[in-house]
Amino acid sequence: MRRKHDVIIACDFPSGQDVFRFLDRLPGEKPFVKIGMELYYAEGPAVVRALKDRGLPVFLDLKLHDIPNTVRRAMASLRDLGVDMTNVHAAGGRKMMAAGLEGLTGPDGTRPLLIAVTQLTSTSQETMNEELRIPGLVQDTVTAYAENAKAAGLDGVVSSPLEAGMIHAACGEGFLTVTPGVRFAGSAQDDQTRVTTPAKARALGSDFIVVGRPITQADDPLAAYRRCCRDFLGTERPSDPSDPSDASGSAGSSGSSGASGSAVE
Ligand code: C5P
């Protein structure tokens, strides 16, 4: 598939129509987009296919968490959508993650990137200890879950940018960190609590930043997207994965993309 680093736009809109109206405000761009539960449950696979038809890389953020057999079969269904990245909850355990990976892998061995959610950023230290009954520090659970994801063969985890360095130290530089919680310096934090700027996220070791409202709600979304790319990637525009002369198209993982069929090395 793809470049190792990228800006992923969280398209948190209630309908496909809203997403495409937003994308029309980014003329000439082919951003990596994230589709979550809200949109997928409202529109189904059709919205994913429509985004792929536009040539956009898609991160399908459905956070699967069930018994291994169910996750394997669900992932086999998602495989046919040709997304570029999808995810499971690491809390489902190594067997469940490995089953998800198996379901996602096509007969030719290609598959999208599979990453795991460690602890949701909405889970506080107190909630983790008192309600979920997991003792110890959140960051230790995040690291342990990332190690489980790696042992299960996954490509990386979703985490806070502040945890990216710790995860790379435990799981290696090639293990991807996909990090929401990004804001421009001096702008509103909304409901995010632990935020960093795109430049700081890169310095901390994030491989992909997930950015929603700072781009989707901006007066000029194109300028906001380009600013993110400039600050995070050092260029105004990500590399073009469809351009064979673009040497930055590798994603540093052991999987390969079902979308393009090219290796993800
Ligand atoms: O608008 P904003 O930039 O806060 O959007 C961040 C996106 O990342 C949202 O789609 C949110 O659901 C997602 N996310 C998150 N924290 C996590 C996992 C996902 O903010 N731990």
py3Dmol code that shows the C-alpha trace and the ligand (Angstrom):
import py3Dmol

protein = """\
ATOM      1  CA  MET A   1       0.000   0.000   0.000  1.00  0.00           C
ATOM      2  CA  ARG A   2       1.423   3.067   1.400  1.00  0.00           C
ATOM      3  CA  ARG A   3       3.762   5.515   2.865  1.00  0.00           C
ATOM      4  CA  LYS A   4       4.943   4.841   6.380  1.00  0.00           C
ATOM      5  CA  HIS A   5       3.706   8.182   7.720  1.00  0.00           C
ATOM      6  CA  ASP A   6       0.439   9.901   6.917  1.00  0.00           C
ATOM      7  CA  VAL A   7      -2.308  12.195   8.128  1.00  0.00           C
ATOM      8  CA  ILE A   8      -5.626  10.334   8.473  1.00  0.00           C
ATOM      9  CA  ILE A   9      -8.746  12.507   8.457  1.00  0.00           C
ATOM     10  CA  ALA A  10     -11.444  11.246  10.874  1.00  0.00           C
ATOM     11  CA  CYS A  11     -14.615  11.639   8.802  1.00  0.00           C
ATOM     12  CA  ASP A  12     -17.030  11.726  11.722  1.00  0.00           C
ATOM     13  CA  PHE A  13     -20.146  12.683   9.784  1.00  0.00           C
ATOM     14  CA  PRO A  14     -23.676  11.271  10.113  1.00  0.00           C
ATOM     15  CA  SER A  15     -24.144  10.461   6.427  1.00  0.00           C
ATOM     16  CA  GLY A  16     -22.209   9.607   3.291  1.00  0.00           C
ATOM     17  CA  GLN A  17     -23.585  12.759   1.696  1.00  0.00           C
ATOM     18  CA  ASP A  18     -21.918  14.851   4.409  1.00  0.00           C
ATOM     19  CA  VAL A  19     -18.609  13.040   3.893  1.00  0.00           C
ATOM     20  CA  PHE A  20     -18.595  13.635   0.153  1.00  0.00           C
ATOM     21  CA  ARG A  21     -19.631  17.275   0.597  1.00  0.00           C
ATOM     22  CA  PHE A  22     -16.632  17.645   2.920  1.00  0.00           C
ATOM     23  CA  LEU A  23     -14.250  15.848   0.541  1.00  0.00           C
ATOM     24  CA  ASP A  24     -15.344  18.127  -2.281  1.00  0.00           C
ATOM     25  CA  ARG A  25     -13.775  20.929  -0.259  1.00  0.00           C
ATOM     26  CA  LEU A  26     -10.371  19.228  -0.666  1.00  0.00           C
ATOM     27  CA  PRO A  27     -10.023  19.480  -4.454  1.00  0.00           C
ATOM     28  CA  GLY A  28      -7.050  17.610  -5.871  1.00  0.00           C
ATOM     29  CA  GLU A  29      -6.333  15.810  -2.591  1.00  0.00           C
ATOM     30  CA  LYS A  30      -6.546  12.082  -1.927  1.00  0.00           C
ATOM     31  CA  PRO A  31      -6.404  11.974   1.846  1.00  0.00           C
ATOM     32  CA  PHE A  32      -6.325   8.832   3.976  1.00  0.00           C
ATOM     33  CA  VAL A  33      -9.772   8.825   5.598  1.00  0.00           C
ATOM     34  CA  LYS A  34     -11.096   7.142   8.718  1.00  0.00           C
ATOM     35  CA  ILE A  35     -14.657   5.829   8.791  1.00  0.00           C
ATOM     36  CA  GLY A  36     -16.049   4.983  12.213  1.00  0.00           C
ATOM     37  CA  MET A  37     -19.051   3.183  13.631  1.00  0.00           C
ATOM     38  CA  GLU A  38     -21.453   6.110  13.257  1.00  0.00           C
ATOM     39  CA  LEU A  39     -21.094   6.309   9.498  1.00  0.00           C
ATOM     40  CA  TYR A  40     -20.608   2.602   8.847  1.00  0.00           C
ATOM     41  CA  TYR A  41     -23.712   1.618  10.805  1.00  0.00           C
ATOM     42  CA  ALA A  42     -25.712   4.313   9.023  1.00  0.00           C
ATOM     43  CA  GLU A  43     -24.507   3.689   5.490  1.00  0.00           C
ATOM     44  CA  GLY A  44     -23.013   0.188   5.465  1.00  0.00           C
ATOM     45  CA  PRO A  45     -20.338  -1.077   3.081  1.00  0.00           C
ATOM     46  CA  ALA A  46     -21.557   1.192   0.255  1.00  0.00           C
ATOM     47  CA  VAL A  47     -19.870   4.252   1.744  1.00  0.00           C
ATOM     48  CA  VAL A  48     -16.552   2.408   1.991  1.00  0.00           C
ATOM     49  CA  ARG A  49     -16.806   1.237  -1.604  1.00  0.00           C
ATOM     50  CA  ALA A  50     -17.638   4.768  -2.728  1.00  0.00           C
ATOM     51  CA  LEU A  51     -14.555   6.122  -0.949  1.00  0.00           C
ATOM     52  CA  LYS A  52     -12.372   3.403  -2.467  1.00  0.00           C
ATOM     53  CA  ASP A  53     -13.845   4.208  -5.889  1.00  0.00           C
ATOM     54  CA  ARG A  54     -12.552   7.738  -5.385  1.00  0.00           C
ATOM     55  CA  GLY A  55      -9.097   6.256  -4.905  1.00  0.00           C
ATOM     56  CA  LEU A  56      -8.871   7.113  -1.210  1.00  0.00           C
ATOM     57  CA  PRO A  57      -7.065   4.973   1.361  1.00  0.00           C
ATOM     58  CA  VAL A  58      -9.584   3.981   4.073  1.00  0.00           C
ATOM     59  CA  PHE A  59      -9.094   3.148   7.747  1.00  0.00           C
ATOM     60  CA  LEU A  60     -12.251   1.320   8.854  1.00  0.00           C
ATOM     61  CA  ASP A  61     -12.405   1.948  12.592  1.00  0.00           C
ATOM     62  CA  LEU A  62     -14.904  -0.615  13.897  1.00  0.00           C
ATOM     63  CA  LYS A  63     -12.896  -1.881  16.913  1.00  0.00           C
ATOM     64  CA  LEU A  64     -14.015  -5.513  16.787  1.00  0.00           C
ATOM     65  CA  HIS A  65     -14.178  -7.368  20.109  1.00  0.00           C
ATOM     66  CA  ASP A  66     -15.871 -10.799  20.279  1.00  0.00           C
ATOM     67  CA  ILE A  67     -14.980 -14.477  20.429  1.00  0.00           C
ATOM     68  CA  PRO A  68     -12.172 -15.458  18.027  1.00  0.00           C
ATOM     69  CA  ASN A  69     -14.430 -17.328  15.594  1.00  0.00           C
ATOM     70  CA  THR A  70     -16.828 -14.389  15.251  1.00  0.00           C
ATOM     71  CA  VAL A  71     -13.995 -11.908  14.760  1.00  0.00           C
ATOM     72  CA  ARG A  72     -12.374 -14.169  12.151  1.00  0.00           C
ATOM     73  CA  ARG A  73     -15.612 -14.390  10.171  1.00  0.00           C
ATOM     74  CA  ALA A  74     -16.400 -10.695  10.518  1.00  0.00           C
ATOM     75  CA  MET A  75     -12.928  -9.802   9.276  1.00  0.00           C
ATOM     76  CA  ALA A  76     -13.360 -12.140   6.314  1.00  0.00           C
ATOM     77  CA  SER A  77     -16.442 -10.080   5.384  1.00  0.00           C
ATOM     78  CA  LEU A  78     -14.544  -6.813   5.773  1.00  0.00           C
ATOM     79  CA  ARG A  79     -11.649  -8.140   3.691  1.00  0.00           C
ATOM     80  CA  ASP A  80     -13.751  -7.905   0.543  1.00  0.00           C
ATOM     81  CA  LEU A  81     -14.214  -4.162   1.043  1.00  0.00           C
ATOM     82  CA  GLY A  82     -10.574  -3.533   0.158  1.00  0.00           C
ATOM     83  CA  VAL A  83      -9.892  -1.170   3.068  1.00  0.00           C
ATOM     84  CA  ASP A  84      -6.303  -0.226   3.868  1.00  0.00           C
ATOM     85  CA  MET A  85      -6.414  -0.411   7.656  1.00  0.00           C
ATOM     86  CA  THR A  86      -8.851  -1.753  10.252  1.00  0.00           C
ATOM     87  CA  ASN A  87      -8.803  -2.617  13.937  1.00  0.00           C
ATOM     88  CA  VAL A  88      -9.768  -4.770  16.913  1.00  0.00           C
ATOM     89  CA  HIS A  89      -9.684  -4.305  20.674  1.00  0.00           C
ATOM     90  CA  ALA A  90      -6.518  -5.740  22.210  1.00  0.00           C
ATOM     91  CA  ALA A  91      -8.686  -6.544  25.260  1.00  0.00           C
ATOM     92  CA  GLY A  92     -10.066  -9.467  23.230  1.00  0.00           C
ATOM     93  CA  GLY A  93      -6.751 -11.243  23.752  1.00  0.00           C
ATOM     94  CA  ARG A  94      -4.063 -12.724  21.523  1.00  0.00           C
ATOM     95  CA  LYS A  95      -6.201 -15.553  20.138  1.00  0.00           C
ATOM     96  CA  MET A  96      -8.909 -13.131  19.083  1.00  0.00           C
ATOM     97  CA  MET A  97      -6.397 -10.776  17.450  1.00  0.00           C
ATOM     98  CA  ALA A  98      -4.728 -13.661  15.609  1.00  0.00           C
ATOM     99  CA  ALA A  99      -8.139 -14.896  14.440  1.00  0.00           C
ATOM    100  CA  GLY A 100      -8.937 -11.409  13.136  1.00  0.00           C
ATOM    101  CA  LEU A 101      -5.687 -11.371  11.215  1.00  0.00           C
ATOM    102  CA  GLU A 102      -6.449 -14.787   9.738  1.00  0.00           C
ATOM    103  CA  GLY A 103      -9.905 -13.685   8.601  1.00  0.00           C
ATOM    104  CA  LEU A 104      -8.524 -10.531   7.071  1.00  0.00           C
ATOM    105  CA  THR A 105      -5.863 -12.308   5.009  1.00  0.00           C
ATOM    106  CA  GLY A 106      -6.863 -13.148   1.454  1.00  0.00           C
ATOM    107  CA  PRO A 107      -6.050 -16.425  -0.335  1.00  0.00           C
ATOM    108  CA  ASP A 108      -3.118 -14.639  -2.021  1.00  0.00           C
ATOM    109  CA  GLY A 109      -1.712 -13.614   1.374  1.00  0.00           C
ATOM    110  CA  THR A 110      -2.513  -9.916   1.016  1.00  0.00           C
ATOM    111  CA  ARG A 111      -4.393  -8.022   3.682  1.00  0.00           C
ATOM    112  CA  PRO A 112      -4.977  -4.537   5.060  1.00  0.00           C
ATOM    113  CA  LEU A 113      -3.007  -3.288   8.028  1.00  0.00           C
ATOM    114  CA  LEU A 114      -4.527  -4.547  11.288  1.00  0.00           C
ATOM    115  CA  ILE A 115      -4.016  -2.535  14.443  1.00  0.00           C
ATOM    116  CA  ALA A 116      -5.326  -2.864  18.004  1.00  0.00           C
ATOM    117  CA  VAL A 117      -6.896  -0.424  20.420  1.00  0.00           C
ATOM    118  CA  THR A 118      -5.012  -0.712  23.705  1.00  0.00           C
ATOM    119  CA  GLN A 119      -6.892   1.379  26.280  1.00  0.00           C
ATOM    120  CA  LEU A 120      -9.364   3.957  25.028  1.00  0.00           C
ATOM    121  CA  THR A 121      -8.192   7.476  25.779  1.00  0.00           C
ATOM    122  CA  SER A 122     -11.568   7.994  27.471  1.00  0.00           C
ATOM    123  CA  THR A 123     -10.614   5.375  30.090  1.00  0.00           C
ATOM    124  CA  SER A 124      -9.093   7.057  33.119  1.00  0.00           C
ATOM    125  CA  GLN A 125      -6.644   5.499  35.538  1.00  0.00           C
ATOM    126  CA  GLU A 126      -9.461   5.236  38.105  1.00  0.00           C
ATOM    127  CA  THR A 127     -11.930   3.633  35.675  1.00  0.00           C
ATOM    128  CA  MET A 128      -9.337   1.086  34.590  1.00  0.00           C
ATOM    129  CA  ASN A 129      -8.513   0.149  38.183  1.00  0.00           C
ATOM    130  CA  GLU A 130     -11.951   0.402  39.832  1.00  0.00           C
ATOM    131  CA  GLU A 131     -14.424  -0.552  37.087  1.00  0.00           C
ATOM    132  CA  LEU A 132     -12.433  -2.671  34.665  1.00  0.00           C
ATOM    133  CA  ARG A 133     -10.561  -4.166  37.637  1.00  0.00           C
ATOM    134  CA  ILE A 134      -7.197  -3.939  35.883  1.00  0.00           C
ATOM    135  CA  PRO A 135      -4.538  -3.053  38.476  1.00  0.00           C
ATOM    136  CA  GLY A 136      -1.474  -0.895  37.807  1.00  0.00           C
ATOM    137  CA  LEU A 137      -0.804   2.081  35.602  1.00  0.00           C
ATOM    138  CA  VAL A 138      -2.642   2.747  32.335  1.00  0.00           C
ATOM    139  CA  GLN A 139       0.674   3.095  30.505  1.00  0.00           C
ATOM    140  CA  ASP A 140       1.764  -0.371  31.671  1.00  0.00           C
ATOM    141  CA  THR A 141      -1.474  -1.892  30.373  1.00  0.00           C
ATOM    142  CA  VAL A 142      -1.032  -0.008  27.088  1.00  0.00           C
ATOM    143  CA  THR A 143       2.491  -1.423  26.708  1.00  0.00           C
ATOM    144  CA  ALA A 144       1.428  -4.963  27.659  1.00  0.00           C
ATOM    145  CA  TYR A 145      -1.513  -4.869  25.224  1.00  0.00           C
ATOM    146  CA  ALA A 146       0.759  -3.541  22.479  1.00  0.00           C
ATOM    147  CA  GLU A 147       3.135  -6.462  23.134  1.00  0.00           C
ATOM    148  CA  ASN A 148       0.171  -8.857  22.891  1.00  0.00           C
ATOM    149  CA  ALA A 149      -0.854  -7.277  19.587  1.00  0.00           C
ATOM    150  CA  LYS A 150       2.655  -7.688  18.269  1.00  0.00           C
ATOM    151  CA  ALA A 151       2.808 -11.318  19.449  1.00  0.00           C
ATOM    152  CA  ALA A 152      -0.485 -11.955  17.620  1.00  0.00           C
ATOM    153  CA  GLY A 153       1.110 -10.657  14.421  1.00  0.00           C
ATOM    154  CA  LEU A 154      -0.659  -7.295  14.211  1.00  0.00           C
ATOM    155  CA  ASP A 155       0.944  -4.260  12.584  1.00  0.00           C
ATOM    156  CA  GLY A 156       0.524  -1.733  15.370  1.00  0.00           C
ATOM    157  CA  VAL A 157      -1.781  -0.036  17.843  1.00  0.00           C
ATOM    158  CA  VAL A 158      -3.930   3.027  18.326  1.00  0.00           C
ATOM    159  CA  SER A 159      -2.498   5.116  21.133  1.00  0.00           C
ATOM    160  CA  SER A 160      -1.976   8.604  22.403  1.00  0.00           C
ATOM    161  CA  PRO A 161       0.978  10.325  20.687  1.00  0.00           C
ATOM    162  CA  LEU A 162       2.428  10.618  24.178  1.00  0.00           C
ATOM    163  CA  GLU A 163       2.669   6.819  24.339  1.00  0.00           C
ATOM    164  CA  ALA A 164       4.223   6.332  20.880  1.00  0.00           C
ATOM    165  CA  GLY A 165       7.846   6.331  22.088  1.00  0.00           C
ATOM    166  CA  MET A 166       7.113   3.868  24.876  1.00  0.00           C
ATOM    167  CA  ILE A 167       5.358   1.514  22.435  1.00  0.00           C
ATOM    168  CA  HIS A 168       8.187   1.680  19.920  1.00  0.00           C
ATOM    169  CA  ALA A 169      10.698   0.978  22.702  1.00  0.00           C
ATOM    170  CA  ALA A 170       8.743  -2.137  23.697  1.00  0.00           C
ATOM    171  CA  CYS A 171       7.657  -3.375  20.253  1.00  0.00           C
ATOM    172  CA  GLY A 172      10.197  -1.957  17.820  1.00  0.00           C
ATOM    173  CA  GLU A 173      10.294   1.018  15.459  1.00  0.00           C
ATOM    174  CA  GLY A 174       8.470  -0.887  12.706  1.00  0.00           C
ATOM    175  CA  PHE A 175       5.417  -1.473  14.916  1.00  0.00           C
ATOM    176  CA  LEU A 176       2.959   1.241  13.928  1.00  0.00           C
ATOM    177  CA  THR A 177       1.520   3.855  16.243  1.00  0.00           C
ATOM    178  CA  VAL A 178      -1.696   5.455  14.999  1.00  0.00           C
ATOM    179  CA  THR A 179      -2.488   8.425  17.166  1.00  0.00           C
ATOM    180  CA  PRO A 180      -5.578  10.609  17.605  1.00  0.00           C
ATOM    181  CA  GLY A 181      -5.595  13.558  20.030  1.00  0.00           C
ATOM    182  CA  VAL A 182      -3.904  16.067  17.705  1.00  0.00           C
ATOM    183  CA  ARG A 183      -4.534  19.805  17.732  1.00  0.00           C
ATOM    184  CA  PHE A 184      -2.848  22.862  16.261  1.00  0.00           C
ATOM    185  CA  ALA A 185      -1.003  24.978  18.819  1.00  0.00           C
ATOM    186  CA  GLY A 186      -3.375  27.394  20.509  1.00  0.00           C
ATOM    187  CA  SER A 187      -6.602  25.906  19.098  1.00  0.00           C
ATOM    188  CA  ALA A 188      -9.573  24.366  20.946  1.00  0.00           C
ATOM    189  CA  GLN A 189      -9.010  20.937  22.508  1.00  0.00           C
ATOM    190  CA  ASP A 190     -12.732  20.012  22.254  1.00  0.00           C
ATOM    191  CA  ASP A 191     -13.302  16.896  24.375  1.00  0.00           C
ATOM    192  CA  GLN A 192      -9.738  15.598  23.957  1.00  0.00           C
ATOM    193  CA  THR A 193      -7.620  15.834  27.069  1.00  0.00           C
ATOM    194  CA  ARG A 194      -4.081  14.713  26.213  1.00  0.00           C
ATOM    195  CA  VAL A 195      -3.326  16.500  22.969  1.00  0.00           C
ATOM    196  CA  THR A 196      -0.213  17.401  21.010  1.00  0.00           C
ATOM    197  CA  THR A 197       0.459  19.270  17.783  1.00  0.00           C
ATOM    198  CA  PRO A 198       1.179  17.438  14.503  1.00  0.00           C
ATOM    199  CA  ALA A 199       4.866  18.393  14.698  1.00  0.00           C
ATOM    200  CA  LYS A 200       5.155  17.193  18.294  1.00  0.00           C
ATOM    201  CA  ALA A 201       3.340  13.939  17.425  1.00  0.00           C
ATOM    202  CA  ARG A 202       5.953  13.295  14.735  1.00  0.00           C
ATOM    203  CA  ALA A 203       8.789  14.112  17.108  1.00  0.00           C
ATOM    204  CA  LEU A 204       7.286  11.708  19.658  1.00  0.00           C
ATOM    205  CA  GLY A 205       7.315   8.897  17.093  1.00  0.00           C
ATOM    206  CA  SER A 206       3.722   8.726  15.776  1.00  0.00           C
ATOM    207  CA  ASP A 207       3.522   6.960  12.440  1.00  0.00           C
ATOM    208  CA  PHE A 208       0.003   8.097  11.516  1.00  0.00           C
ATOM    209  CA  ILE A 209      -1.933  10.943  13.104  1.00  0.00           C
ATOM    210  CA  VAL A 210      -5.736  10.819  13.138  1.00  0.00           C
ATOM    211  CA  VAL A 211      -7.175  14.317  12.912  1.00  0.00           C
ATOM    212  CA  GLY A 212     -10.891  15.070  12.918  1.00  0.00           C
ATOM    213  CA  ARG A 213     -12.413  18.400  13.918  1.00  0.00           C
ATOM    214  CA  PRO A 214      -9.307  20.567  13.362  1.00  0.00           C
ATOM    215  CA  ILE A 215      -9.762  19.730   9.668  1.00  0.00           C
ATOM    216  CA  THR A 216     -13.447  18.820   9.255  1.00  0.00           C
ATOM    217  CA  GLN A 217     -14.732  21.853  11.160  1.00  0.00           C
ATOM    218  CA  ALA A 218     -12.160  24.336   9.851  1.00  0.00           C
ATOM    219  CA  ASP A 219     -13.329  27.334   7.842  1.00  0.00           C
ATOM    220  CA  ASP A 220     -10.807  26.278   5.221  1.00  0.00           C
ATOM    221  CA  PRO A 221     -10.421  22.470   5.473  1.00  0.00           C
ATOM    222  CA  LEU A 222      -7.928  22.357   2.595  1.00  0.00           C
ATOM    223  CA  ALA A 223      -5.594  24.812   4.338  1.00  0.00           C
ATOM    224  CA  ALA A 224      -5.987  22.910   7.624  1.00  0.00           C
ATOM    225  CA  TYR A 225      -5.223  19.558   5.949  1.00  0.00           C
ATOM    226  CA  ARG A 226      -2.163  20.967   4.217  1.00  0.00           C
ATOM    227  CA  ARG A 227      -0.980  22.553   7.444  1.00  0.00           C
ATOM    228  CA  CYS A 228      -1.248  19.133   9.141  1.00  0.00           C
ATOM    229  CA  CYS A 229       0.712  17.493   6.326  1.00  0.00           C
ATOM    230  CA  ARG A 230       3.353  20.228   6.400  1.00  0.00           C
ATOM    231  CA  ASP A 231       3.785  19.999  10.173  1.00  0.00           C
ATOM    232  CA  PHE A 232       3.653  16.199  10.387  1.00  0.00           C
ATOM    233  CA  LEU A 233       5.184  15.056   7.097  1.00  0.00           C
ATOM    234  CA  GLY A 234       7.327  18.031   6.197  1.00  0.00           C
ATOM    235  CA  THR A 235       5.485  18.339   2.850  1.00  0.00           C
ATOM    236  CA  GLU A 236       2.149  19.882   1.920  1.00  0.00           C
ATOM    237  CA  ARG A 237       0.890  16.668   0.421  1.00  0.00           C
ATOM    238  CA  PRO A 238       1.437  13.003   1.230  1.00  0.00           C
ATOM    239  CA  SER A 239       3.182  10.829  -1.329  1.00  0.00           C
ATOM    240  CA  ASP A 240       0.945   9.442  -4.036  1.00  0.00           C
ATOM    241  CA  PRO A 241       0.635   5.679  -3.568  1.00  0.00           C
ATOM    242  CA  SER A 242      -0.551   5.262  -7.150  1.00  0.00           C
ATOM    243  CA  ASP A 243       2.633   6.865  -8.492  1.00  0.00           C
ATOM    244  CA  PRO A 244       5.166   4.072  -9.114  1.00  0.00           C
ATOM    245  CA  SER A 245       8.025   6.561  -9.143  1.00  0.00           C
ATOM    246  CA  ASP A 246       7.185   7.599  -5.576  1.00  0.00           C
ATOM    247  CA  ALA A 247       9.744   5.760  -3.448  1.00  0.00           C
ATOM    248  CA  SER A 248       8.121   6.718  -0.136  1.00  0.00           C
ATOM    249  CA  GLY A 249       5.244   4.301  -0.640  1.00  0.00           C
ATOM    250  CA  SER A 250       6.252   1.686   1.934  1.00  0.00           C
ATOM    251  CA  ALA A 251       4.438   1.265   5.227  1.00  0.00           C
ATOM    252  CA  GLY A 252       6.958  -0.637   7.336  1.00  0.00           C
ATOM    253  CA  SER A 253       4.781  -3.601   8.210  1.00  0.00           C
ATOM    254  CA  SER A 254       4.754  -7.276   7.478  1.00  0.00           C
ATOM    255  CA  GLY A 255       1.315  -7.260   5.901  1.00  0.00           C
ATOM    256  CA  SER A 256       0.263  -6.209   2.475  1.00  0.00           C
ATOM    257  CA  SER A 257      -2.652  -4.250   1.207  1.00  0.00           C
ATOM    258  CA  GLY A 258      -5.592  -6.003  -0.326  1.00  0.00           C
ATOM    259  CA  ALA A 259      -6.489  -2.636  -1.840  1.00  0.00           C
ATOM    260  CA  SER A 260      -3.523  -2.197  -4.109  1.00  0.00           C
ATOM    261  CA  GLY A 261      -1.972  -5.627  -3.872  1.00  0.00           C
ATOM    262  CA  SER A 262       1.503  -4.094  -3.531  1.00  0.00           C
ATOM    263  CA  ALA A 263       3.779  -5.100  -0.678  1.00  0.00           C
ATOM    264  CA  VAL A 264       3.738  -3.323   2.653  1.00  0.00           C
ATOM    265  CA  GLU A 265       7.370  -3.585   3.573  1.00  0.00           C
TER     266      GLU A 265
END
"""
ligand_1 = """\
21
C5P
O -12.083 15.408 16.149
P -10.883 14.675 16.695
O -9.576 15.093 16.090
O -10.875 14.703 18.214
O -11.141 13.162 16.247
C -10.348 12.105 16.710
C -10.846 10.803 16.132
O -10.102 9.742 16.674
C -12.307 10.490 16.415
O -12.829 9.769 15.291
C -12.251 9.596 17.633
O -13.339 8.725 17.704
C -10.952 8.833 17.360
N -10.325 8.266 18.545
C -9.908 9.026 19.618
N -9.300 8.427 20.695
C -9.104 7.098 20.698
C -9.501 6.314 19.606
C -10.115 6.951 18.532
O -10.064 10.248 19.608
N -8.479 6.526 21.716
"""
view = py3Dmol.view(width=600, height=400)
view.addModel(protein, "pdb")
view.setStyle({"model": 0}, {"cartoon": {"style": "trace"}})
view.addModel(ligand_1, "xyz")
view.setStyle({"model": 1}, {"stick": {}})
view.zoomTo()
view.show()
